[in-house]
């Protein structure tokens, strides 16, 4: 058995909205092992974004336990969560979140800078990360000098730079055309083959079908968790 990386047990996230209780996560239990490629899929309002925020250490549950790499992060404060995010998680966002006034190398260096890595090592790691996505020759360019697909590859390079335990991709193809989306998904598959743990958050079942395992969320609960072929059979 592979070693668990993500362990959620009986997770609740409850909000008060207009005097009513909203259960954005309603008793979620989920384990994801190292090396898996998992898609978490659900419609808008299903609770998938809440689950992503908890998995990504961007938020904490109202109750329940969350262990990431064996570390209890379910009750951490903001400062501790920030350290966990920087050390263990590489984020890929739909809108890339690149800083427009920094060149590509400087953008990829950012998480390493926050980790306190020295200048030379930082530049070396960032350049290697750009090399992995085929953009090392463009390191001096600013983000607005690139296509959308190239910008997303820079964000993937940034996510990889610190050798995180988990790559968490939030609608990573949402702003891309179909061909570029295909390229990004193929690259994520390749990263998974190299041993990286990938979790994609998406509303699109066709994107979810690219993963090996699908977790479907509805009304804050998991109503499907299985092999992609089982998921395909119920669509």
BELUR-V801353 format. One line per field, one symbol per residue. phi: phi as a letter, one per 20 degrees, with the letter a starting at -180 (. if undefined). Layout:
# BELUR-V801353
phi = ???
This chain:
# BELUR-V801353
phi = .fffddcdcleccddeclndedefccmecbccegneccddcafgnfofffffffgelebdffboccddlndfdfcfegffffffgfedcdecdgemleefedfffffffgffffenffgfffffffffffffdmcffdgefegfedfgffffffffgffegelffcdddelfdfddffffggffffffffffffofedcddbedfffgffeeccdddblmdedbbafgfffgfdf
